[in-house]
């Protein structure tokens, strides 16, 4: 997963506004008690950060894999919680 795919996955799952809050404020114990933003800055792979976010926020398994990659014919509208 590229960083741009991570960003798209976050925006798709949480919406652009709340996604920014999640990435910047939610402390992920599985990533050394860092936020997603801190983990990415420290060099943790975006896919690992994405999966940690999914686990911490109870994103269903079926929405975790392939996230952030465009699907032909599908809109980029955020999912409703």
C-alpha positions in Angstrom: 0.0 0.0 0.0 1.3 3.4 -1.0 0.9 6.5 1.2 -1.6 7.9 -1.2 -3.6 4.6 -1.0 -3.5 4.9 2.8 -4.8 8.4 2.7 -7.6 7.4 0.3 -8.6 4.4 2.5 -8.8 6.7 5.5 -10.9 9.2 3.7 -13.1 6.5 2.2 -13.7 4.8 5.6 -13.9 7.8 8.0 -14.5 10.8 5.8 -11.9 13.5 5.1 -12.5 15.5 8.3 -12.8 12.7 10.8 -10.1 10.7 9.1 -7.7 13.5 9.8 -8.6 13.4 13.5 -8.2 9.6 13.6 -4.8 9.8 12.0 -3.5 12.6 14.1 -5.1 11.9 17.5 -5.8 8.2 18.0 -2.9 6.5 19.8 -2.3 3.0 18.5 -0.7 0.8 21.1 0.1 -1.8 18.5 2.4 0.7 16.8 4.4 1.6 19.9 1.8 4.0 21.4 2.0 6.4 18.5 -0.6 8.0 16.3 -0.9 6.9 12.7 0.8 10.2 11.7 3.7 9.6 14.0 4.1 5.9 12.9 4.2 6.9 9.3 6.8 9.6 10.0 8.9 7.0 11.8 8.9 4.8 8.7 6.1 2.3 9.5 4.7 1.0 6.3 1.3 2.5 5.4 -0.4 -1.0 5.1 0.7 -1.8 8.7 -0.6 1.5 9.9 -3.9 1.0 8.0 -4.4 -2.4 9.6 -3.7 -1.0 13.0 -6.2 1.8 12.5 -8.8 -0.8 11.3 -8.2 -3.0 14.4 -8.4 0.0 16.8 -11.6 1.3 15.3 -13.4 -2.0 14.6 -13.5 -1.6 10.8 -15.1 -4.8 9.5 -12.7 -7.3 7.9 -14.3 -7.1 4.5 -13.4 -3.4 4.3 -9.7 -3.8 5.3 -8.2 -5.5 2.3 -7.6 -3.6 -0.9 -8.6 -0.4 0.7 -7.4 2.8 -1.0 -7.3 1.3 -4.4 -9.7 2.6 -6.9 -12.4 0.2 -8.1 -13.4 0.7 -11.8 -16.9 2.3 -12.0 -17.2 2.9 -8.2 -17.4 6.4 -6.7 -15.0 7.7 -4.1 -17.8 8.8 -1.7 -17.0 8.2 2.0 -18.7 5.3 3.8 -21.3 6.2 6.3 -20.5 5.0 9.8 
